[in-house]
Amino acid sequence: MSKINLRDKFSVESKRLVIRKYVLSDAEQDSEIGNDKEVFRFVENVPQPYTVQKARNWIKKLKNQKLSYFFAIELKKTGKLIGTIWLKYRKKSFLNYPEIGIIIGRKYRGRGYAKEAINAFVGFTFSILCVKGVLAKIKNSNHRSIKLFRLLGFVLTDDLKIELGSKNKEEVVLIKMGKQTEK
């Protein structure tokens, strides 16, 4: 199997969205999304205020990360940046499954974009990257995200939380398994 480099040219398309690498020209729109405290109350490590310069610096750093892959979500029709989706590999992760996460700007919520982006990205993860499972760690208070991931076939499991060594009672862990092919 050939190795796929997620640092090179990359995109996944769905009906209305393009998931692609970040470019420096995304910094202004990324900063706008990042300064909405409602959007980031469920996400850690976002400096506030999230200036355009901080967004530029973050985008530049993406090229050097080894275990995390962050991608821009844009509207296919307009090219407008509406959010971020990512895969994070942790050194001590259950069966080496990556964690998936997503942020959709508040203006674009309630239109099915998160569902569409997760479906496309998870499909890519299973079929192209040949990942066998994907995890989602979500804060207990983020009811909309938990509901969405469960709707998309992720299963809540306390056993998995123990396996991951998570002592955080403020979060839940969900898992989605790819289709297993028989040999």
Disulfide bonds with the S-S distance in Angstrom:
none
